[in-house]
């Protein structure tokens, strides 16, 4: 079974209801109609590229740094004790989304390519562990960067709507 990453954009009031246990994130995610009813919520599927994206952006396997790009995937803010998938969900409050969104808008393909190293990904045991297989650099880069390209507009829309962003490993 694969560990896949998923974002969900939610309003702060919904995030607070999840944080306080009034709403179950798992129940919310299982009901697409209910999800859409929560303040224009939306989701984005990162497949198995989530940890490689985090590593390229932050230089860390699991940690975050002061750089806003390290908060894109694994930001360390546990949403609640509720386990959905492999770990508790993490969230980026709406107050932090603009800074991260602006940082994402500055990431170019050239910058991303300069930091993308299958050898470094393998050495740091970055999921999904395919970095030393037969795929070419371009195939691996295309998969990870292609997935990354969906993230900046997702964050920009969260900024526009004043939403926070929840990240899950399912």
Helices and strands as residue ranges (DSSP letters): E 5-10, H 12-19, H 25-30, H 32-37, E 42-47, H 50-58, G 68-71, E 78-84, E 87-92, H 94-105, H 109-115, H 118-123, H 137-161, E 164-169
